[in-house]
Amino acid sequence: MSSYYIGLGKQTLKEAMAYRTNFILSFLVILIPLAGELLLAKFVYTKGYQIGTWQLNHLLLYYISATVASEFFAIGTWWDIGNDIKYGGLNYHLIRPYSYFWHNFVVYYSLKLVFIVFALIIAYFAMVIFSGNFIPDIQLLSLLQFFILALIVAPLAFLITFCLSILTFFFMDIDFISKILGVLLPFISGNILPLDIFPATIREILIKLPSAYLVYYPSCILSGNYSWKEFSWVLIEALIWLLIFWILTSILWFRGRKIYEATG
Amino acid sequence: MEKGQTIELKAVYKSYRTKTSVSIFKPTYKEIEAIQGITLTHTITENLGIFGKNGAGKTTLIKLLTGILPPTSGEIKVLGFIPYKLKKEFKKQIGLFQGGKGQLIWDIPAIQSLELSRYIYGYSKDEFLQRLADFSKALDIGDELNQPLRNMSLGQRCKMELMFSFLHLPRLVFLDEPTSGLDIITRSNLRSFINYCHQQYGICFVISSHNVKDITDCCKSCIILDKGHILYQGDTNYLLEKYQYDIITINVDSEDMAKEISSKFDGKLNGTQVILETSSSDTDEVITQLLSQYNISAFKLKRKDTEDIFTEILKNE
């Protein structure tokens, strides 16, 4: 069966590249917000202000890391799953000998792979431009911790996306979730500002939410030095969220299948 | 009868709820009884046709048999499995095609999309190429294989989707309205292809359609569904013979003679014209009698086509 997921990944990549202009210009979606954030941060610091306890070079590295992390671990509602449920495309998936969850996981990350590569290239050049060094100022330990965390957070991000998308079983149209997430997520995940600059009460809540594990913690790990003890706690908490969403998704899938209308 | 060779339904009911009015505060719902107590046994050595009007329950029945939907009550066993449990072993042995519902990727050449079949079901590239060549020949497909689906006509897309549904050579394939929206030539090609695959590869097809020829050309057995009930279950040819009537229209010289013929053969009178309905087995004898006993000036014989027969069965119920 693993050969199926490899084959599916290859086909999905080919599909993503079917429209070259769209494919190539997609990097602007990553480049423009990052450029805005970096220039704004630099402007704020040159005027003599400071954001929290962050030094400018660390903050710039945080934003660059956040760009990479938000590509690696983006969440939302996924149009493909919602449509499968709403219009009956799920019928074909149900009768085939593979897991619908892992099928979508492969498609999702195969499509993401393109953006992740773009994000890494842009991040590298941004680091070179702002630091003046061709070798980015990232500790090997930080990189290692980031990739270990990615092994937990990548499935968590997809699990949250899958979980939100299968709410279509119950609501049929879940556009409202996309809209709410579109407004809230950049703030609560730490994409716009590092979460530790918020007032203590809000910060304590935000850093415990699953969204913090998608951008804030991976970016902090890449841009700062986390001890193994601190890192272990982050990892354990991410694992707990993974377990919670696994259980939640299983319940929603089981209940959703019971009321699935199989339209068409 | 070997259990793994059958489709068995015992007192199967399926109902679902549908919204009848849209309201923010109090939407209303209606319970639809799509399948009402169907009991059926079919051995998969022969194709099975499911015929019925729109809303008869054909597609719901296919969804129950494939395990896409659970029954509200009753028992279903297909190839020895309970479909709704969707066991991997069961899924490997079935295929599904739903007319008008795409399953292939639009933007890449069809052949690359079709190749996913071998990844899903785990057969070799050689087998894939051999089956593809065989299916393409039977369906008269050439260079289209190298085109993306988005550049194909409906008929070509339909052929590709159909191939994808059973390139893995399952034992049982469910075809839901396979010829819907296609022209006469393409329909005929698809029916020939289905028969070819049945004979060549031993695939059993369960075909739901409101196109009578799909059933009569491809299925030895059939069921006729109406409002979730089975009206007929059995041999397709027997059904055709049982309901086969000929319509004889004759013109005679006088109204008296027409009246006499009409009363003798229980016909319909229209001036000097008489219209007689006879069962096909009696037609020869009736014609012989008419020609020997009366002076017939004009004569027309029409055999009811299969569509008329199925329509009549549905109307009579």
Interface residues (C-beta under 8 A of the other chain):
Chain A: M1 S3 Y4 I6 G7 L8 Q11 K14 E15 A18 Y19 G88 G89 N91 Y92 L94 I95 R96 P97 Y98 K258 Y260 E261 A262 G264
Chain B: Y16 T59 K63 T66 G67 I68 L69 P70 L86 K88 K91 K92 I94 G95 L96 Q98 G100 K101 Q103 I105 D107 I108 Q112 S113 E115 L116 R118 Y119 I120 Y121 G122 P148
